[in-house]
Amino acid sequence: MCLQEWRNGFDTSRMRYSVFSLAKQALRGHLDWPLAWRDPAPKKHYDVIVVGGGGHGLATAFYLAKNHGIRNVAVLEKGWIGGGNTGRNTTIIRSNYMLDANAHFYEWSLKLWEQLSQEINYNVMFSPRGVLNLAHTESQRDQYFRRGNQMLLNGIDAEWMSREEIARFVPHLDCSENTRFPVLGGLMQRRGGTARHDAVAWGYARAASDLGVDIIQNCEVQGLIREGNRIVAVDTSRGRIKAGQVGIAVAGNTGRLAAMAGLKLPIESHVLQAFVSEPLKPILNTVVTYGAGHFYISQSDKGELVMGGDLDFYPSYSQKGNLPIIEEAVSAGLQMFPILSRVRMLRHWGGIMDMTLDGSPIIAKTPIDNFYINGGWCYGGFKATPASGWVFAHTLANDAPHELNRAHSLERFETGAVIDDKGAGPTAQWH
């Protein structure tokens, strides 16, 4: 590309301004650094209130404004943007589901991920590095064959990798026959990968704010005011706010918020832990999941190994970790990657998962006329972020579900039309 072509392709005046602006702010210590999104005081009334300032709530507000022209919208966040589960996950993105209801939904989400940085004009660092599910038994291999074939029938990419191919692709993985659970092969979705969770929250927040949405932080919902079969207002730590419609997207606190409206949901909240190691040179260029146990690992752009384990199988609203889950996850990691034995853990954390009976989410209108729920995401919340916001915005705007979330109704648990998709991960143990 010649210099003139480069100049024709880019706004050089804007680039010069940005460079000089960055230099000026660096020298001044960011004293007057502009806000990425507006910080308004709450108004007395909004057409739509979205409770929850994580990825799902922010995406909902953005698509309400962009796709449906509804801009008198407030996103209420009890803490700060990205301070909940959006910043407490392992950032894996995939659409390798078998049942149609989930397969089409998550595939749409993956397609939105592929162009999300351009859509919201913010680099979400989407990295399609592939997601590899390892098989360790013949029955597990047959299950993956079946899931992969169903994915292909639904137009979703899938391929089977032999043990020899995996050994070349992931050289530090122990693919010998002497391990406790030898690798027989694996199901690969190459379009899957990871994204930067903070960037997703910040990008959606800025894009929604630019379209007129009010993002109100440090605004905890303390009550839902119900008159007849409608929610007419929301009591918050910053005062009462009237609303035409109310949608909640609060991850592990879905049950708490629904109870304020008089609803009891078929979910339990559990802690799901994750861990990161000290930064290392690049050793892993894909996401690997351990089929013999609940463990998954990838490497971040900073070099940290990002690892996740299984649930604490008791109900909890705590965001703290504990030693038994760490021990279980680390033992699984060492069986896969013996080289991890000398790697130091940098930090770990817990996120609150709201687990449904069938492992699939609820994105639906409730029996209350103007009250809507986006929750029950179990292990799959982050990868669903764009599609979740897309269909939830449609549901709010049209008072009816989108075709992609029609099956994810609250009524399915009454009728028996559950979406028990093993690709969603194990469900909670009910007591």
C-alpha positions as CSV (number, residue, x, y, z in Angstrom):
1,M,0.0,0.0,0.0
2,C,1.5,3.4,-1.0
3,L,1.4,6.4,1.2
4,Q,-1.4,8.1,-0.8
5,E,-3.6,4.9,-0.6
6,W,-3.0,4.8,3.1
7,R,-4.1,8.4,3.5
8,N,-7.2,7.8,1.4
9,G,-8.1,4.9,3.6
10,F,-7.7,6.6,7.0
11,D,-8.8,9.8,8.5
12,T,-5.2,11.1,9.2
13,S,-6.4,14.3,10.9
14,R,-8.4,12.2,13.5
15,M,-5.4,10.0,13.9
16,R,-3.1,12.9,14.6
17,Y,-5.6,14.3,17.1
18,S,-5.8,10.9,18.9
19,V,-2.0,10.6,19.1
20,F,-1.6,14.1,20.5
21,S,-4.5,13.6,22.8
22,L,-3.0,10.4,24.2
23,A,0.3,12.1,24.7
24,K,-1.2,15.1,26.4
25,Q,-3.3,12.9,28.8
26,A,-0.2,10.8,29.6
27,L,1.7,13.9,30.6
28,R,-1.2,15.4,32.6
29,G,-1.9,12.1,34.5
30,H,-5.4,11.7,32.9
31,L,-6.8,14.6,35.0
32,D,-9.5,15.5,32.5
33,W,-9.7,12.2,30.6
34,P,-13.2,12.1,28.9
35,L,-15.7,9.5,30.2
36,A,-16.3,6.5,28.0
37,W,-20.0,6.7,28.7
38,R,-22.2,9.3,30.3
39,D,-22.8,9.3,34.0
40,P,-26.3,10.8,34.4
41,A,-28.5,11.2,37.4
42,P,-31.5,8.8,37.1
43,K,-34.7,10.3,35.6
44,K,-38.1,9.9,37.2
45,H,-39.4,7.6,34.4
46,Y,-38.0,5.4,31.7
47,D,-39.8,3.4,29.0
48,V,-37.6,0.4,29.8
49,I,-35.5,-0.3,32.8
50,V,-32.9,-3.0,32.5
51,V,-31.6,-4.2,35.8
52,G,-28.0,-5.4,35.6
53,G,-25.0,-3.7,34.1
54,G,-23.1,-6.7,32.9
55,G,-22.7,-7.8,29.3
56,H,-26.3,-9.1,28.9
57,G,-27.9,-6.0,30.3
58,L,-25.7,-3.6,28.4
59,A,-26.2,-5.6,25.1
60,T,-30.0,-5.5,25.7
61,A,-29.9,-1.7,26.1
62,F,-27.7,-1.3,23.0
63,Y,-30.0,-3.4,20.8
64,L,-33.1,-1.7,22.2
65,A,-31.7,1.6,21.0
66,K,-30.1,0.4,17.8
67,N,-32.5,-2.2,16.5
68,H,-35.8,-0.9,17.8
69,G,-35.3,2.8,18.3
70,I,-36.2,2.7,22.0
71,R,-33.8,5.1,23.7
72,N,-35.5,6.2,26.9
73,V,-33.8,3.3,28.6
74,A,-31.9,3.0,31.9
75,V,-29.4,0.3,32.8
76,L,-29.3,0.0,36.6
77,E,-26.1,-1.4,38.1
78,K,-25.6,-1.9,41.8
79,G,-21.8,-1.6,41.6
80,W,-19.7,-0.7,38.6
81,I,-19.9,-1.8,35.0
82,G,-18.3,-5.2,34.5
83,G,-18.0,-5.8,38.3
84,G,-20.2,-8.9,38.3
85,N,-20.0,-12.2,36.3
86,T,-18.9,-10.3,33.1
87,G,-15.6,-9.8,34.8
88,R,-15.6,-13.2,36.6
89,N,-15.5,-15.8,33.8
90,T,-13.1,-17.7,31.5
91,T,-14.2,-15.8,28.3
92,I,-14.9,-19.0,26.2
93,I,-17.0,-18.5,23.1
94,R,-18.5,-21.5,21.2
95,S,-21.6,-22.7,19.5
96,N,-21.0,-26.5,19.6
97,Y,-24.4,-27.5,20.8
98,M,-26.5,-30.4,19.7
99,L,-30.2,-29.6,20.2
100,D,-31.7,-27.2,17.7
101,A,-32.9,-24.6,20.2
102,N,-29.5,-24.0,21.6
103,A,-27.5,-24.6,18.4
104,H,-29.3,-21.9,16.4
105,F,-29.2,-19.4,19.4
106,Y,-25.5,-19.9,20.1
107,E,-24.5,-19.9,16.4
108,W,-26.2,-16.6,16.0
109,S,-24.3,-15.3,19.0
110,L,-21.0,-16.5,17.5
111,K,-21.9,-14.7,14.2
112,L,-22.5,-11.6,16.2
113,W,-19.1,-12.0,18.0
114,E,-17.4,-12.2,14.7
115,Q,-18.3,-8.7,13.8
116,L,-18.9,-7.2,17.2
117,S,-15.8,-5.0,17.3
118,Q,-17.1,-3.2,14.2
119,E,-20.7,-3.2,15.4
120,I,-19.9,-1.2,18.6
121,N,-16.7,0.5,17.4
122,Y,-14.7,-1.0,20.2
123,N,-12.1,-3.8,20.1
124,V,-13.5,-6.7,22.1
125,M,-10.4,-8.7,21.3
126,F,-12.4,-11.6,19.8
127,S,-9.9,-14.4,19.1
128,P,-11.2,-17.4,17.0
129,R,-8.5,-19.7,18.2
130,G,-10.7,-22.8,18.3
131,V,-12.3,-24.8,21.1
132,L,-11.2,-28.5,21.5
133,N,-13.3,-31.0,23.5
134,L,-11.1,-34.0,24.4
135,A,-12.6,-37.5,24.3
136,H,-11.1,-40.2,26.6
137,T,-13.5,-43.2,26.1
138,E,-15.1,-44.9,23.2
139,S,-18.6,-43.9,24.4
140,Q,-17.5,-40.3,24.7
141,R,-16.0,-40.4,21.2
142,D,-19.3,-41.7,19.9
143,Q,-21.2,-38.9,21.7
144,Y,-18.9,-36.3,20.1
145,F,-19.4,-37.9,16.6
146,R,-23.1,-37.5,17.1
147,R,-22.9,-33.9,18.3
148,G,-20.5,-33.0,15.5
149,N,-22.7,-34.5,12.9
150,Q,-25.7,-32.6,14.3
151,M,-23.7,-29.4,14.3
152,L,-22.8,-29.9,10.6
153,L,-26.5,-30.5,9.8
154,N,-27.3,-27.2,11.5
155,G,-24.6,-25.4,9.4
156,I,-22.2,-25.1,12.3
157,D,-18.5,-25.9,11.8
158,A,-17.2,-29.1,13.4
159,E,-14.4,-31.5,12.8
160,W,-13.0,-34.6,14.5
161,M,-9.3,-34.6,15.4
162,S,-7.3,-37.8,15.9
163,R,-5.0,-38.2,18.8
164,E,-2.0,-37.7,16.4
165,E,-3.5,-34.5,15.1
166,I,-4.1,-33.2,18.6
167,A,-0.5,-34.0,19.7
168,R,0.8,-31.9,16.8
169,F,-1.7,-29.1,17.4
170,V,-1.3,-28.9,21.2
171,P,2.3,-30.2,21.7
172,H,2.3,-29.7,25.5
173,L,-0.8,-31.8,26.0
174,D,0.1,-35.3,27.3
175,C,-1.3,-37.6,24.5
176,S,0.7,-40.7,25.5
177,E,-1.1,-44.0,26.3
178,N,0.3,-44.0,29.8
179,T,-1.9,-41.3,31.3
180,R,-4.8,-42.0,33.6
181,F,-7.3,-40.9,30.9
182,P,-5.6,-41.3,27.5
183,V,-6.8,-39.0,24.7
184,L,-8.6,-40.8,21.9
185,G,-9.3,-37.7,19.9
186,G,-11.4,-34.6,20.2
187,L,-14.2,-32.5,18.7
188,M,-12.9,-29.1,17.4
189,Q,-14.8,-26.0,16.5
190,R,-12.3,-23.7,15.0
191,R,-14.5,-20.6,14.9
192,G,-14.8,-20.7,18.6
193,G,-12.4,-19.0,20.9
194,T,-12.2,-16.2,23.4
195,A,-12.8,-12.4,23.9
196,R,-11.8,-9.9,26.5
197,H,-14.6,-9.7,29.1
198,D,-13.8,-6.1,30.2
199,A,-13.8,-4.8,26.7
200,V,-17.2,-6.4,26.0
201,A,-18.7,-4.6,28.9
202,W,-17.0,-1.3,28.2
203,G,-17.7,-1.4,24.5
204,Y,-21.4,-2.1,24.9
205,A,-21.7,0.6,27.6
206,R,-20.1,3.2,25.4
207,A,-22.1,2.3,22.4
208,A,-25.4,2.2,24.3
209,S,-24.6,5.5,26.0
210,D,-23.9,7.1,22.6
211,L,-27.4,6.1,21.5
212,G,-29.0,7.9,24.5
213,V,-29.2,5.1,27.0
214,D,-28.7,6.1,30.7
215,I,-26.2,3.9,32.4
216,I,-26.5,4.4,36.2
217,Q,-23.9,2.9,38.4
218,N,-24.0,2.4,42.2
219,C,-27.7,2.1,41.9
220,E,-28.9,-1.0,43.7
221,V,-32.4,-2.2,43.2
222,Q,-34.1,-2.6,46.6
223,G,-37.6,-3.4,45.6
224,L,-40.1,-3.7,42.7
225,I,-43.3,-1.8,43.1
226,R,-46.2,-3.9,41.8
227,E,-49.8,-2.7,41.2
228,G,-52.1,-5.4,40.0
229,N,-50.2,-7.4,37.4
230,R,-47.7,-4.8,36.5
231,I,-44.4,-3.4,37.9
232,V,-44.9,0.3,37.9
233,A,-41.6,1.4,39.6
234,V,-38.3,0.3,40.9
235,D,-37.0,1.3,44.3
236,T,-33.3,1.9,44.3
237,S,-30.5,3.2,46.5
238,R,-30.8,6.4,44.4
239,G,-34.6,6.8,44.7
240,R,-37.8,5.5,43.1
241,I,-37.8,5.2,39.3
242,K,-41.0,4.6,37.3
243,A,-40.9,2.2,34.4
244,G,-43.0,1.2,31.5
245,Q,-41.3,-2.2,31.3
246,V,-38.7,-3.9,33.5
247,G,-36.2,-6.6,32.4
248,I,-33.7,-8.2,34.7
249,A,-30.3,-9.6,33.6
250,V,-28.6,-10.1,36.9
251,A,-26.9,-13.5,36.5
252,G,-26.7,-15.3,39.9
253,N,-29.1,-12.9,41.5
254,T,-32.0,-13.6,39.2
255,G,-33.9,-15.5,41.9
256,R,-33.5,-12.6,44.4
257,L,-34.8,-10.0,41.9
258,A,-37.7,-12.2,40.7
259,A,-38.7,-12.7,44.4
260,M,-39.1,-9.0,44.7
261,A,-41.8,-9.2,42.0
262,G,-43.5,-12.2,43.8
263,L,-42.1,-14.9,41.4
264,K,-40.3,-18.1,42.5
265,L,-38.1,-19.4,39.7
266,P,-36.9,-23.0,39.0
267,I,-33.2,-22.1,39.5
268,E,-30.5,-22.4,42.2
269,S,-27.4,-20.1,42.6
270,H,-24.0,-21.7,42.9
271,V,-20.4,-20.6,42.9
272,L,-18.2,-21.3,39.9
273,Q,-14.5,-20.7,40.3
274,A,-11.8,-19.7,37.9
275,F,-8.0,-19.3,38.1
276,V,-5.2,-17.6,36.3
277,S,-1.5,-18.5,36.4
278,E,1.5,-16.2,36.3
279,P,2.3,-14.9,32.7
280,L,4.1,-17.4,30.5
281,K,5.5,-17.3,27.0
282,P,3.0,-18.6,24.4
283,I,2.4,-22.4,25.0
284,L,-1.3,-22.8,24.1
285,N,-3.0,-21.3,21.1
286,T,-6.5,-22.8,21.6
287,V,-9.1,-23.6,24.2
288,V,-8.9,-27.2,25.5
289,T,-11.5,-28.9,27.7
290,Y,-10.9,-32.0,29.6
291,G,-13.5,-34.7,28.9
292,A,-12.7,-36.9,31.9
293,G,-13.4,-34.1,34.3
294,H,-14.8,-30.6,34.4
295,F,-11.8,-28.5,33.5
296,Y,-10.9,-26.1,30.7
297,I,-7.8,-24.0,29.9
298,S,-6.7,-21.3,27.5
299,Q,-3.9,-18.7,27.4
300,S,-4.7,-15.0,27.5
301,D,-3.0,-12.3,25.5
302,K,-1.0,-11.3,28.6
303,G,0.4,-14.9,28.8
304,E,-1.7,-16.0,31.8
305,L,-3.2,-19.5,31.7
306,V,-6.9,-19.1,32.3
307,M,-8.5,-22.2,33.9
308,G,-11.9,-23.2,35.1
309,G,-13.3,-26.0,37.2
310,D,-16.6,-27.3,38.4
311,L,-19.3,-25.8,40.6
312,D,-19.4,-25.8,44.3
313,F,-22.4,-28.1,44.5
314,Y,-24.2,-26.3,47.3
315,P,-26.3,-23.1,46.9
316,S,-24.4,-19.9,47.6
317,Y,-24.3,-16.2,46.8
318,S,-20.7,-16.0,47.7
319,Q,-18.1,-14.9,45.2
320,K,-15.2,-16.5,47.2
321,G,-13.2,-19.5,46.2
322,N,-12.2,-22.5,48.3
323,L,-9.4,-25.1,48.4
324,P,-11.3,-28.3,47.4
325,I,-12.3,-26.9,44.0
326,I,-8.8,-25.6,43.4
327,E,-7.3,-29.0,44.2
328,E,-9.7,-30.8,41.9
329,A,-9.1,-28.4,39.0
330,V,-5.3,-28.4,39.4
331,S,-5.2,-32.2,39.5
332,A,-7.1,-32.3,36.2
333,G,-4.8,-29.7,34.7
334,L,-1.7,-31.6,35.7
335,Q,-3.1,-34.8,34.1
336,M,-3.5,-32.9,30.8
337,F,-0.5,-30.7,31.0
338,P,2.3,-32.0,33.3
339,I,4.4,-28.9,32.6
340,L,2.0,-26.9,34.8
341,S,3.5,-28.5,37.9
342,R,6.0,-25.7,38.3
343,V,3.7,-22.8,37.3
344,R,2.5,-20.5,40.0
345,M,-1.1,-19.4,40.4
346,L,-1.6,-15.7,40.2
347,R,-5.2,-15.3,41.5
348,H,-8.6,-17.0,41.5
349,W,-12.2,-15.9,42.0
350,G,-15.8,-17.0,42.0
351,G,-18.8,-16.0,40.0
352,I,-22.4,-16.7,40.9
353,M,-24.2,-19.0,38.5
354,D,-28.0,-19.3,38.4
355,M,-28.5,-22.9,37.4
356,T,-31.7,-24.2,35.7
357,L,-33.0,-27.7,35.8
358,D,-32.1,-28.4,32.1
359,G,-28.9,-26.4,31.9
360,S,-30.3,-23.9,29.4
361,P,-31.3,-20.2,30.0
362,I,-34.6,-18.5,30.5
363,I,-35.1,-15.5,28.2
364,A,-38.7,-14.7,28.4
365,K,-41.7,-12.7,29.4
366,T,-43.0,-13.6,32.8
367,P,-46.7,-14.0,34.0
368,I,-46.4,-10.4,35.2
369,D,-47.5,-8.2,32.2
370,N,-44.5,-5.9,31.9
371,F,-41.8,-8.0,33.6
372,Y,-39.1,-10.0,31.7
373,I,-36.3,-12.3,32.7
374,N,-32.9,-13.0,31.2
375,G,-31.2,-15.5,33.4
376,G,-30.4,-19.1,34.2
377,W,-27.3,-19.1,32.1
378,C,-25.5,-21.8,34.1
379,Y,-22.0,-22.2,32.5
380,G,-22.8,-20.4,29.2
381,G,-23.4,-16.8,30.0
382,F,-20.4,-15.0,28.5
383,K,-20.5,-16.6,25.0
384,A,-24.2,-15.8,24.7
385,T,-23.8,-12.1,25.4
386,P,-24.5,-10.6,22.0
387,A,-27.4,-13.0,21.1
388,S,-28.8,-12.7,24.6
389,G,-29.0,-8.9,24.3
390,W,-30.3,-9.2,20.7
391,V,-33.3,-11.5,21.5
392,F,-34.0,-10.0,24.9
393,A,-34.3,-6.5,23.3
394,H,-36.7,-8.0,20.7
395,T,-38.7,-9.6,23.4
396,L,-39.0,-6.3,25.3
397,A,-39.7,-4.2,22.2
398,N,-42.4,-6.6,20.8
399,D,-43.7,-8.1,24.1
400,A,-43.1,-11.4,22.4
401,P,-40.1,-13.7,22.0
402,H,-37.8,-13.8,19.0
403,E,-37.8,-17.1,17.2
404,L,-34.3,-17.8,18.6
405,N,-35.5,-17.6,22.2
406,R,-39.0,-18.9,21.8
407,A,-38.1,-22.3,23.3
408,H,-36.2,-20.7,26.2
409,S,-39.5,-19.9,28.0
410,L,-40.3,-20.1,31.6
411,E,-43.3,-22.3,30.8
412,R,-41.1,-25.1,29.5
413,F,-40.5,-26.4,33.1
414,E,-44.3,-26.7,33.5
415,T,-45.0,-28.4,30.1
416,G,-41.9,-30.6,30.1
417,A,-40.5,-29.1,26.9
418,V,-37.0,-28.8,28.5
419,I,-33.8,-28.2,26.5
420,D,-31.6,-30.7,28.2
421,D,-28.5,-30.2,26.0
422,K,-25.3,-32.0,27.3
423,G,-23.3,-29.4,25.4
424,A,-24.3,-26.8,27.9
425,G,-22.3,-28.5,30.7
426,P,-23.6,-30.3,33.8
427,T,-26.6,-28.9,35.6
428,A,-26.8,-28.1,39.3
429,Q,-27.5,-30.8,41.8
430,W,-30.8,-30.1,43.4
431,H,-31.4,-30.8,47.1
